[in-house]
Amino acid sequence: MKLINKKDLPTTQRINLFSMIYENLDNEMINSFLISLGNPYKEIADQKKNPEIERNSLNEILMEILKNRNIISNYSKKNNRVYHSN
């Protein structure tokens, strides 16, 4: 957990590490990780926000994990926005 929250590591490395260990984390830890990534990822932890996240293979993996854990409800292919079910 300390390593994925280490701010001096590049975001891509942190997301890669996260994708390897997320099964061992609870949703509170995942939200803490998202917040540590900064904008726009930290906005995912806020149920009132629908941030736009760049579409790339790494973010696709991250969004699938977040959907499977019910942290988000959808990642729109149309506008790259993250949506929550309220």
PyMOL CGO cylinders between C-alpha atoms (Angstrom):
from pymol import cmd
from pymol.cgo import CYLINDER

trace = [
    CYLINDER, 0.00, 0.00, 0.00, 2.84, 2.40, 0.81, 0.3, 1, 1, 1, 1, 1, 1,
    CYLINDER, 2.84, 2.40, 0.81, 4.40, 1.85, -2.60, 0.3, 1, 1, 1, 1, 1, 1,
    CYLINDER, 4.40, 1.85, -2.60, 1.24, 2.56, -4.62, 0.3, 1, 1, 1, 1, 1, 1,
    CYLINDER, 1.24, 2.56, -4.62, 0.71, 5.76, -2.61, 0.3, 1, 1, 1, 1, 1, 1,
    CYLINDER, 0.71, 5.76, -2.61, 4.30, 6.95, -3.11, 0.3, 1, 1, 1, 1, 1, 1,
    CYLINDER, 4.30, 6.95, -3.11, 3.92, 10.26, -4.93, 0.3, 1, 1, 1, 1, 1, 1,
    CYLINDER, 3.92, 10.26, -4.93, 7.42, 10.32, -6.39, 0.3, 1, 1, 1, 1, 1, 1,
    CYLINDER, 7.42, 10.32, -6.39, 6.68, 7.25, -8.54, 0.3, 1, 1, 1, 1, 1, 1,
    CYLINDER, 6.68, 7.25, -8.54, 5.11, 7.96, -11.93, 0.3, 1, 1, 1, 1, 1, 1,
    CYLINDER, 5.11, 7.96, -11.93, 1.34, 7.52, -12.05, 0.3, 1, 1, 1, 1, 1, 1,
    CYLINDER, 1.34, 7.52, -12.05, 1.61, 4.79, -14.67, 0.3, 1, 1, 1, 1, 1, 1,
    CYLINDER, 1.61, 4.79, -14.67, 3.87, 2.70, -12.43, 0.3, 1, 1, 1, 1, 1, 1,
    CYLINDER, 3.87, 2.70, -12.43, 1.57, 3.21, -9.47, 0.3, 1, 1, 1, 1, 1, 1,
    CYLINDER, 1.57, 3.21, -9.47, -1.48, 2.11, -11.47, 0.3, 1, 1, 1, 1, 1, 1,
    CYLINDER, -1.48, 2.11, -11.47, 0.43, -0.93, -12.75, 0.3, 1, 1, 1, 1, 1, 1,
    CYLINDER, 0.43, -0.93, -12.75, 1.35, -1.90, -9.20, 0.3, 1, 1, 1, 1, 1, 1,
    CYLINDER, 1.35, -1.90, -9.20, -2.21, -1.34, -8.07, 0.3, 1, 1, 1, 1, 1, 1,
    CYLINDER, -2.21, -1.34, -8.07, -3.54, -3.65, -10.78, 0.3, 1, 1, 1, 1, 1, 1,
    CYLINDER, -3.54, -3.65, -10.78, -1.36, -6.42, -9.34, 0.3, 1, 1, 1, 1, 1, 1,
    CYLINDER, -1.36, -6.42, -9.34, -2.49, -6.06, -5.71, 0.3, 1, 1, 1, 1, 1, 1,
    CYLINDER, -2.49, -6.06, -5.71, -6.02, -4.61, -5.79, 0.3, 1, 1, 1, 1, 1, 1,
    CYLINDER, -6.02, -4.61, -5.79, -7.61, -7.92, -4.80, 0.3, 1, 1, 1, 1, 1, 1,
    CYLINDER, -7.61, -7.92, -4.80, -5.97, -7.56, -1.39, 0.3, 1, 1, 1, 1, 1, 1,
    CYLINDER, -5.97, -7.56, -1.39, -7.34, -4.04, -0.83, 0.3, 1, 1, 1, 1, 1, 1,
    CYLINDER, -7.34, -4.04, -0.83, -10.70, -2.95, 0.50, 0.3, 1, 1, 1, 1, 1, 1,
    CYLINDER, -10.70, -2.95, 0.50, -12.64, -0.13, -1.15, 0.3, 1, 1, 1, 1, 1, 1,
    CYLINDER, -12.64, -0.13, -1.15, -11.50, 2.40, 1.44, 0.3, 1, 1, 1, 1, 1, 1,
    CYLINDER, -11.50, 2.40, 1.44, -7.86, 1.65, 0.56, 0.3, 1, 1, 1, 1, 1, 1,
    CYLINDER, -7.86, 1.65, 0.56, -8.69, 1.91, -3.14, 0.3, 1, 1, 1, 1, 1, 1,
    CYLINDER, -8.69, 1.91, -3.14, -10.29, 5.33, -2.61, 0.3, 1, 1, 1, 1, 1, 1,
    CYLINDER, -10.29, 5.33, -2.61, -7.21, 6.41, -0.67, 0.3, 1, 1, 1, 1, 1, 1,
    CYLINDER, -7.21, 6.41, -0.67, -5.06, 5.29, -3.61, 0.3, 1, 1, 1, 1, 1, 1,
    CYLINDER, -5.06, 5.29, -3.61, -7.21, 7.24, -6.08, 0.3, 1, 1, 1, 1, 1, 1,
    CYLINDER, -7.21, 7.24, -6.08, -6.93, 10.37, -3.96, 0.3, 1, 1, 1, 1, 1, 1,
    CYLINDER, -6.93, 10.37, -3.96, -3.15, 9.96, -3.76, 0.3, 1, 1, 1, 1, 1, 1,
    CYLINDER, -3.15, 9.96, -3.76, -2.96, 9.95, -7.57, 0.3, 1, 1, 1, 1, 1, 1,
    CYLINDER, -2.96, 9.95, -7.57, -4.26, 13.53, -7.71, 0.3, 1, 1, 1, 1, 1, 1,
    CYLINDER, -4.26, 13.53, -7.71, -6.49, 14.97, -10.41, 0.3, 1, 1, 1, 1, 1, 1,
    CYLINDER, -6.49, 14.97, -10.41, -8.39, 13.70, -12.29, 0.3, 1, 1, 1, 1, 1, 1,
    CYLINDER, -8.39, 13.70, -12.29, -8.19, 10.32, -10.49, 0.3, 1, 1, 1, 1, 1, 1,
    CYLINDER, -8.19, 10.32, -10.49, -8.90, 11.73, -7.03, 0.3, 1, 1, 1, 1, 1, 1,
    CYLINDER, -8.90, 11.73, -7.03, -12.25, 12.97, -8.31, 0.3, 1, 1, 1, 1, 1, 1,
    CYLINDER, -12.25, 12.97, -8.31, -13.31, 9.35, -8.84, 0.3, 1, 1, 1, 1, 1, 1,
    CYLINDER, -13.31, 9.35, -8.84, -13.41, 8.95, -5.05, 0.3, 1, 1, 1, 1, 1, 1,
    CYLINDER, -13.41, 8.95, -5.05, -15.99, 11.78, -4.88, 0.3, 1, 1, 1, 1, 1, 1,
    CYLINDER, -15.99, 11.78, -4.88, -19.44, 10.34, -5.67, 0.3, 1, 1, 1, 1, 1, 1,
    CYLINDER, -19.44, 10.34, -5.67, -20.62, 13.82, -6.73, 0.3, 1, 1, 1, 1, 1, 1,
    CYLINDER, -20.62, 13.82, -6.73, -18.07, 14.16, -9.54, 0.3, 1, 1, 1, 1, 1, 1,
    CYLINDER, -18.07, 14.16, -9.54, -17.87, 12.57, -12.97, 0.3, 1, 1, 1, 1, 1, 1,
    CYLINDER, -17.87, 12.57, -12.97, -14.29, 13.21, -14.02, 0.3, 1, 1, 1, 1, 1, 1,
    CYLINDER, -14.29, 13.21, -14.02, -12.97, 12.75, -17.52, 0.3, 1, 1, 1, 1, 1, 1,
    CYLINDER, -12.97, 12.75, -17.52, -10.19, 10.16, -17.58, 0.3, 1, 1, 1, 1, 1, 1,
    CYLINDER, -10.19, 10.16, -17.58, -7.96, 9.80, -20.62, 0.3, 1, 1, 1, 1, 1, 1,
    CYLINDER, -7.96, 9.80, -20.62, -8.71, 6.58, -22.50, 0.3, 1, 1, 1, 1, 1, 1,
    CYLINDER, -8.71, 6.58, -22.50, -5.68, 4.32, -22.76, 0.3, 1, 1, 1, 1, 1, 1,
    CYLINDER, -5.68, 4.32, -22.76, -5.01, 0.67, -22.03, 0.3, 1, 1, 1, 1, 1, 1,
    CYLINDER, -5.01, 0.67, -22.03, -3.81, 1.27, -18.48, 0.3, 1, 1, 1, 1, 1, 1,
    CYLINDER, -3.81, 1.27, -18.48, -6.79, 3.43, -17.57, 0.3, 1, 1, 1, 1, 1, 1,
    CYLINDER, -6.79, 3.43, -17.57, -9.12, 0.86, -19.16, 0.3, 1, 1, 1, 1, 1, 1,
    CYLINDER, -9.12, 0.86, -19.16, -7.73, -1.76, -16.78, 0.3, 1, 1, 1, 1, 1, 1,
    CYLINDER, -7.73, -1.76, -16.78, -8.11, 0.60, -13.82, 0.3, 1, 1, 1, 1, 1, 1,
    CYLINDER, -8.11, 0.60, -13.82, -11.70, 1.47, -14.73, 0.3, 1, 1, 1, 1, 1, 1,
    CYLINDER, -11.70, 1.47, -14.73, -12.62, -2.22, -15.12, 0.3, 1, 1, 1, 1, 1, 1,
    CYLINDER, -12.62, -2.22, -15.12, -11.24, -2.91, -11.65, 0.3, 1, 1, 1, 1, 1, 1,
    CYLINDER, -11.24, -2.91, -11.65, -13.20, 0.02, -10.23, 0.3, 1, 1, 1, 1, 1, 1,
    CYLINDER, -13.20, 0.02, -10.23, -16.39, -1.17, -11.95, 0.3, 1, 1, 1, 1, 1, 1,
    CYLINDER, -16.39, -1.17, -11.95, -15.92, -4.71, -10.66, 0.3, 1, 1, 1, 1, 1, 1,
    CYLINDER, -15.92, -4.71, -10.66, -15.46, -3.35, -7.12, 0.3, 1, 1, 1, 1, 1, 1,
    CYLINDER, -15.46, -3.35, -7.12, -18.60, -1.14, -7.51, 0.3, 1, 1, 1, 1, 1, 1,
    CYLINDER, -18.60, -1.14, -7.51, -16.61, 2.03, -6.93, 0.3, 1, 1, 1, 1, 1, 1,
    CYLINDER, -16.61, 2.03, -6.93, -17.86, 3.39, -10.26, 0.3, 1, 1, 1, 1, 1, 1,
    CYLINDER, -17.86, 3.39, -10.26, -20.86, 2.31, -12.31, 0.3, 1, 1, 1, 1, 1, 1,
    CYLINDER, -20.86, 2.31, -12.31, -19.59, 3.16, -15.78, 0.3, 1, 1, 1, 1, 1, 1,
    CYLINDER, -19.59, 3.16, -15.78, -16.70, 4.49, -17.83, 0.3, 1, 1, 1, 1, 1, 1,
    CYLINDER, -16.70, 4.49, -17.83, -18.23, 6.03, -20.92, 0.3, 1, 1, 1, 1, 1, 1,
    CYLINDER, -18.23, 6.03, -20.92, -16.66, 5.30, -24.29, 0.3, 1, 1, 1, 1, 1, 1,
    CYLINDER, -16.66, 5.30, -24.29, -18.52, 8.30, -25.67, 0.3, 1, 1, 1, 1, 1, 1,
    CYLINDER, -18.52, 8.30, -25.67, -16.98, 11.01, -23.51, 0.3, 1, 1, 1, 1, 1, 1,
    CYLINDER, -16.98, 11.01, -23.51, -14.37, 9.21, -21.32, 0.3, 1, 1, 1, 1, 1, 1,
    CYLINDER, -14.37, 9.21, -21.32, -16.31, 10.20, -18.19, 0.3, 1, 1, 1, 1, 1, 1,
    CYLINDER, -16.31, 10.20, -18.19, -16.53, 8.14, -15.05, 0.3, 1, 1, 1, 1, 1, 1,
    CYLINDER, -16.53, 8.14, -15.05, -20.01, 7.74, -13.60, 0.3, 1, 1, 1, 1, 1, 1,
    CYLINDER, -20.01, 7.74, -13.60, -21.29, 6.72, -10.18, 0.3, 1, 1, 1, 1, 1, 1,
    CYLINDER, -21.29, 6.72, -10.18, -24.62, 5.18, -9.33, 0.3, 1, 1, 1, 1, 1, 1,
    CYLINDER, -24.62, 5.18, -9.33, -26.20, 7.45, -6.74, 0.3, 1, 1, 1, 1, 1, 1,
]
cmd.load_cgo(trace, "trace")
